[in-house]
Amino acid sequence: LEQSGWAMSELRRGQQLFISIEHCKDCSEHKHKESEEDFDDAFAAIVEALVEDFPEATILDNPGPVVSILHSSGIHPPQYPRAGAFEVSFQRCEPSLRHLSAHTTVFSKLESHLFPGPDLTVKLIREFLHASNLLKF
């Protein structure tokens, strides 16, 4: 894995980064060509790359959908994790504001039908952070 040239300490002061990865489980029950081992291997490789490049980030493994609004409205929550899913998103938090940003999806296997590579995942998150002016210069 190529080094990024910056570390999490270069995020703007006070920013925290949460990276969520939703990945398919119980694949033998689903009708897609990939095995659960394919999802587990992709997850392990991407987590390794993220930990190396974003050592202070919190990485969330299948953190679950936001269901509080669904429950209060009487709607049943969707299946989670979704069959065939390998979705990578992040949220940032500025503790002084005491809130999380909206999820920013950086990769969706449900849309692309491909697994993301570790290098691509790190690059996409870095680009989103840079574009959002969350890095010091």
PyRosetta script that sets phi, psi and omega in degrees:
from pyrosetta import init, pose_from_sequence

init()
pose = pose_from_sequence("LEQSGWAMSELRRGQQLFISIEHCKDCSEHKHKESEEDFDDAFAAIVEALVEDFPEATILDNPGPVVSILHSSGIHPPQYPRAGAFEVSFQRCEPSLRHLSAHTTVFSKLESHLFPGPDLTVKLIREFLHASNLLKF")
pose.set_psi(1, 130.6)
pose.set_omega(1, 179.4)
pose.set_phi(2, -73.9)
pose.set_psi(2, 138.1)
pose.set_omega(2, 179.0)
pose.set_phi(3, -69.6)
pose.set_psi(3, 146.4)
pose.set_omega(3, -174.8)
pose.set_phi(4, -79.7)
pose.set_psi(4, -25.5)
pose.set_omega(4, -176.9)
pose.set_phi(5, 91.1)
pose.set_psi(5, -3.5)
pose.set_omega(5, 174.8)
pose.set_phi(6, -148.0)
pose.set_psi(6, 161.4)
pose.set_omega(6, -178.4)
pose.set_phi(7, -123.3)
pose.set_psi(7, 169.6)
pose.set_omega(7, 179.4)
pose.set_phi(8, -57.1)
pose.set_psi(8, -28.8)
pose.set_omega(8, 179.6)
pose.set_phi(9, -63.2)
pose.set_psi(9, -12.2)
pose.set_omega(9, 178.3)
pose.set_phi(10, -89.4)
pose.set_psi(10, -0.4)
pose.set_omega(10, 171.8)
pose.set_phi(11, -65.5)
pose.set_psi(11, 153.1)
pose.set_omega(11, 178.0)
pose.set_phi(12, -56.1)
pose.set_psi(12, 145.2)
pose.set_omega(12, -175.1)
pose.set_phi(13, -49.5)
pose.set_psi(13, 131.1)
pose.set_omega(13, 175.6)
pose.set_phi(14, 87.6)
pose.set_psi(14, -11.3)
pose.set_omega(14, -179.1)
pose.set_phi(15, -74.7)
pose.set_psi(15, 138.6)
pose.set_omega(15, 171.6)
pose.set_phi(16, -119.4)
pose.set_psi(16, 150.5)
pose.set_omega(16, -176.5)
pose.set_phi(17, -122.0)
pose.set_psi(17, 129.4)
pose.set_omega(17, 176.6)
pose.set_phi(18, -119.0)
pose.set_psi(18, 121.4)
pose.set_omega(18, -179.7)
pose.set_phi(19, -110.6)
pose.set_psi(19, 122.8)
pose.set_omega(19, -178.9)
pose.set_phi(20, -106.9)
pose.set_psi(20, 136.2)
pose.set_omega(20, 175.6)
pose.set_phi(21, -127.1)
pose.set_psi(21, 113.2)
pose.set_omega(21, 173.3)
pose.set_phi(22, -95.1)
pose.set_psi(22, 123.5)
pose.set_omega(22, 178.9)
pose.set_phi(23, -137.8)
pose.set_psi(23, 143.5)
pose.set_omega(23, -175.3)
pose.set_phi(24, -56.3)
pose.set_psi(24, 142.1)
pose.set_omega(24, 174.2)
pose.set_phi(25, -129.6)
pose.set_psi(25, 163.6)
pose.set_omega(25, 179.5)
pose.set_phi(26, 53.9)
pose.set_psi(26, 46.1)
pose.set_omega(26, -173.3)
pose.set_phi(27, -63.0)
pose.set_psi(27, -24.7)
pose.set_omega(27, -179.8)
pose.set_phi(28, -65.3)
pose.set_psi(28, -19.0)
pose.set_omega(28, 179.0)
pose.set_phi(29, -88.0)
pose.set_psi(29, -6.2)
pose.set_omega(29, -175.4)
pose.set_phi(30, -109.0)
pose.set_psi(30, 162.4)
pose.set_omega(30, -179.0)
pose.set_phi(31, -105.3)
pose.set_psi(31, 64.6)
pose.set_omega(31, 172.5)
pose.set_phi(32, -131.7)
pose.set_psi(32, 161.8)
pose.set_omega(32, -170.9)
pose.set_phi(33, -77.4)
pose.set_psi(33, -19.9)
pose.set_omega(33, -176.4)
pose.set_phi(34, -82.7)
pose.set_psi(34, 150.8)
pose.set_omega(34, 176.9)
pose.set_phi(35, -94.4)
pose.set_psi(35, 165.8)
pose.set_omega(35, 176.4)
pose.set_phi(36, -61.4)
pose.set_psi(36, -32.5)
pose.set_omega(36, 177.2)
pose.set_phi(37, -62.6)
pose.set_psi(37, -37.3)
pose.set_omega(37, 176.6)
pose.set_phi(38, -59.3)
pose.set_psi(38, -45.3)
pose.set_omega(38, 179.7)
pose.set_phi(39, -67.3)
pose.set_psi(39, -42.4)
pose.set_omega(39, 179.8)
pose.set_phi(40, -64.5)
pose.set_psi(40, -40.9)
pose.set_omega(40, 178.8)
pose.set_phi(41, -64.8)
pose.set_psi(41, -43.9)
pose.set_omega(41, 178.7)
pose.set_phi(42, -63.1)
pose.set_psi(42, -42.7)
pose.set_omega(42, 179.4)
pose.set_phi(43, -60.6)
pose.set_psi(43, -48.4)
pose.set_omega(43, -178.6)
pose.set_phi(44, -60.7)
pose.set_psi(44, -43.1)
pose.set_omega(44, -179.1)
pose.set_phi(45, -65.4)
pose.set_psi(45, -41.8)
pose.set_omega(45, -178.6)
pose.set_phi(46, -70.8)
pose.set_psi(46, -40.6)
pose.set_omega(46, 177.5)
pose.set_phi(47, -61.1)
pose.set_psi(47, -42.3)
pose.set_omega(47, 178.4)
pose.set_phi(48, -58.5)
pose.set_psi(48, -44.9)
pose.set_omega(48, 179.8)
pose.set_phi(49, -66.5)
pose.set_psi(49, -41.0)
pose.set_omega(49, -179.8)
pose.set_phi(50, -65.9)
pose.set_psi(50, -41.2)
pose.set_omega(50, 179.1)
pose.set_phi(51, -63.9)
pose.set_psi(51, -37.5)
pose.set_omega(51, 178.8)
pose.set_phi(52, -67.6)
pose.set_psi(52, -43.2)
pose.set_omega(52, -174.5)
pose.set_phi(53, -88.8)
pose.set_psi(53, -28.5)
pose.set_omega(53, -178.6)
pose.set_phi(54, -127.3)
pose.set_psi(54, 66.2)
pose.set_omega(54, -171.3)
pose.set_phi(55, -62.1)
pose.set_psi(55, -23.6)
pose.set_omega(55, -178.2)
pose.set_phi(56, -96.8)
pose.set_psi(56, -1.7)
pose.set_omega(56, -179.8)
pose.set_phi(57, -73.5)
pose.set_psi(57, 153.6)
pose.set_omega(57, 172.0)
pose.set_phi(58, -98.1)
pose.set_psi(58, 120.9)
pose.set_omega(58, -179.3)
pose.set_phi(59, -102.5)
pose.set_psi(59, 124.5)
pose.set_omega(59, -175.7)
pose.set_phi(60, -106.6)
pose.set_psi(60, 123.3)
pose.set_omega(60, -178.4)
pose.set_phi(61, -94.1)
pose.set_psi(61, 111.9)
pose.set_omega(61, -178.3)
pose.set_phi(62, 45.5)
pose.set_psi(62, 64.4)
pose.set_omega(62, -174.3)
pose.set_phi(63, -70.7)
pose.set_psi(63, -11.3)
pose.set_omega(63, 178.6)
pose.set_phi(64, 93.8)
pose.set_psi(64, 153.5)
pose.set_omega(64, 179.2)
pose.set_phi(65, -76.7)
pose.set_psi(65, 164.4)
pose.set_omega(65, 174.3)
pose.set_phi(66, -79.9)
pose.set_psi(66, 111.1)
pose.set_omega(66, -173.1)
pose.set_phi(67, -115.2)
pose.set_psi(67, -5.8)
pose.set_omega(67, -175.7)
pose.set_phi(68, -59.8)
pose.set_psi(68, -41.2)
pose.set_omega(68, 179.5)
pose.set_phi(69, -68.1)
pose.set_psi(69, -39.8)
pose.set_omega(69, -179.7)
pose.set_phi(70, -62.0)
pose.set_psi(70, -46.3)
pose.set_omega(70, -179.1)
pose.set_phi(71, -62.5)
pose.set_psi(71, -41.8)
pose.set_omega(71, -177.6)
pose.set_phi(72, -68.6)
pose.set_psi(72, -23.9)
pose.set_omega(72, -179.8)
pose.set_phi(73, -94.2)
pose.set_psi(73, -0.9)
pose.set_omega(73, 179.0)
pose.set_phi(74, 83.2)
pose.set_psi(74, 5.6)
pose.set_omega(74, 179.1)
pose.set_phi(75, -89.1)
pose.set_psi(75, 135.5)
pose.set_omega(75, 178.5)
pose.set_phi(76, -73.8)
pose.set_psi(76, 138.1)
pose.set_omega(76, -179.7)
pose.set_phi(77, -66.6)
pose.set_psi(77, 153.2)
pose.set_omega(77, 179.4)
pose.set_phi(78, -71.1)
pose.set_psi(78, 163.6)
pose.set_omega(78, 174.1)
pose.set_phi(79, -59.5)
pose.set_psi(79, 139.0)
pose.set_omega(79, 178.8)
pose.set_phi(80, -147.6)
pose.set_psi(80, 133.4)
pose.set_omega(80, -7.9)
pose.set_phi(81, -67.7)
pose.set_psi(81, 155.5)
pose.set_omega(81, -177.7)
pose.set_phi(82, -74.5)
pose.set_psi(82, 146.5)
pose.set_omega(82, 178.8)
pose.set_phi(83, -59.9)
pose.set_psi(83, 128.3)
pose.set_omega(83, 178.0)
pose.set_phi(84, 79.4)
pose.set_psi(84, 3.2)
pose.set_omega(84, -175.5)
pose.set_phi(85, -79.3)
pose.set_psi(85, 140.9)
pose.set_omega(85, 164.2)
pose.set_phi(86, -148.2)
pose.set_psi(86, 86.5)
pose.set_omega(86, -171.6)
pose.set_phi(87, -111.7)
pose.set_psi(87, 129.7)
pose.set_omega(87, -179.9)
pose.set_phi(88, -117.1)
pose.set_psi(88, 125.4)
pose.set_omega(88, 178.3)
pose.set_phi(89, -141.3)
pose.set_psi(89, 167.6)
pose.set_omega(89, 175.3)
pose.set_phi(90, -140.8)
pose.set_psi(90, 158.8)
pose.set_omega(90, 171.3)
pose.set_phi(91, -132.4)
pose.set_psi(91, 151.1)
pose.set_omega(91, 174.6)
pose.set_phi(92, -119.4)
pose.set_psi(92, 155.3)
pose.set_omega(92, -179.2)
pose.set_phi(93, -134.5)
pose.set_psi(93, 132.8)
pose.set_omega(93, 172.4)
pose.set_phi(94, -110.3)
pose.set_psi(94, 106.0)
pose.set_omega(94, -173.8)
pose.set_phi(95, -53.2)
pose.set_psi(95, -32.7)
pose.set_omega(95, -179.2)
pose.set_phi(96, -65.6)
pose.set_psi(96, -26.5)
pose.set_omega(96, 178.4)
pose.set_phi(97, -91.6)
pose.set_psi(97, -15.2)
pose.set_omega(97, 177.3)
pose.set_phi(98, 57.5)
pose.set_psi(98, 40.6)
pose.set_omega(98, 174.2)
pose.set_phi(99, -151.4)
pose.set_psi(99, 158.5)
pose.set_omega(99, 176.4)
pose.set_phi(100, -96.0)
pose.set_psi(100, 146.9)
pose.set_omega(100, 172.9)
pose.set_phi(101, -71.4)
pose.set_psi(101, 169.7)
pose.set_omega(101, 173.4)
pose.set_phi(102, -66.3)
pose.set_psi(102, 155.7)
pose.set_omega(102, 175.7)
pose.set_phi(103, -63.6)
pose.set_psi(103, 135.9)
pose.set_omega(103, 172.5)
pose.set_phi(104, -112.1)
pose.set_psi(104, 113.5)
pose.set_omega(104, 179.4)
pose.set_phi(105, -81.0)
pose.set_psi(105, 127.0)
pose.set_omega(105, 179.6)
pose.set_phi(106, -107.1)
pose.set_psi(106, -19.2)
pose.set_omega(106, 177.8)
pose.set_phi(107, -156.0)
pose.set_psi(107, 139.5)
pose.set_omega(107, 177.5)
pose.set_phi(108, -135.9)
pose.set_psi(108, 114.0)
pose.set_omega(108, 174.4)
pose.set_phi(109, -71.0)
pose.set_psi(109, -30.3)
pose.set_omega(109, 178.0)
pose.set_phi(110, -61.4)
pose.set_psi(110, -32.3)
pose.set_omega(110, 178.2)
pose.set_phi(111, -87.6)
pose.set_psi(111, -41.4)
pose.set_omega(111, -174.0)
pose.set_phi(112, -90.1)
pose.set_psi(112, -21.7)
pose.set_omega(112, -176.1)
pose.set_phi(113, 66.3)
pose.set_psi(113, 18.3)
pose.set_omega(113, 179.1)
pose.set_phi(114, -128.4)
pose.set_psi(114, 156.3)
pose.set_omega(114, 170.9)
pose.set_phi(115, -84.1)
pose.set_psi(115, 143.0)
pose.set_omega(115, 174.7)
pose.set_phi(116, -79.3)
pose.set_psi(116, 147.7)
pose.set_omega(116, 173.1)
pose.set_phi(117, -84.5)
pose.set_psi(117, 157.5)
pose.set_omega(117, 178.8)
pose.set_phi(118, -57.8)
pose.set_psi(118, -45.3)
pose.set_omega(118, -179.0)
pose.set_phi(119, -62.9)
pose.set_psi(119, -42.1)
pose.set_omega(119, 179.4)
pose.set_phi(120, -63.5)
pose.set_psi(120, -42.7)
pose.set_omega(120, -179.1)
pose.set_phi(121, -60.6)
pose.set_psi(121, -48.0)
pose.set_omega(121, 178.7)
pose.set_phi(122, -61.2)
pose.set_psi(122, -44.5)
pose.set_omega(122, -179.0)
pose.set_phi(123, -61.4)
pose.set_psi(123, -44.2)
pose.set_omega(123, -179.1)
pose.set_phi(124, -64.2)
pose.set_psi(124, -43.2)
pose.set_omega(124, 178.4)
pose.set_phi(125, -63.8)
pose.set_psi(125, -44.0)
pose.set_omega(125, 178.2)
pose.set_phi(126, -58.1)
pose.set_psi(126, -44.2)
pose.set_omega(126, -179.3)
pose.set_phi(127, -64.5)
pose.set_psi(127, -41.2)
pose.set_omega(127, 177.9)
pose.set_phi(128, -64.1)
pose.set_psi(128, -42.0)
pose.set_omega(128, 179.2)
pose.set_phi(129, -63.8)
pose.set_psi(129, -42.1)
pose.set_omega(129, 179.6)
pose.set_phi(130, -64.4)
pose.set_psi(130, -47.1)
pose.set_omega(130, -179.2)
pose.set_phi(131, -63.9)
pose.set_psi(131, -28.7)
pose.set_omega(131, 179.8)
pose.set_phi(132, -86.0)
pose.set_psi(132, 4.1)
pose.set_omega(132, 179.5)
pose.set_phi(133, 59.3)
pose.set_psi(133, 39.5)
pose.set_omega(133, -179.0)
pose.set_phi(134, -98.0)
pose.set_psi(134, -0.7)
pose.set_omega(134, -179.9)
pose.set_phi(135, -106.3)
pose.set_psi(135, 146.6)
pose.set_omega(135, 172.4)
pose.set_phi(136, -74.1)
pose.set_psi(136, 151.1)
pose.set_omega(136, 177.3)
pose.set_phi(137, -117.7)
pose.dump_pdb("model.pdb")
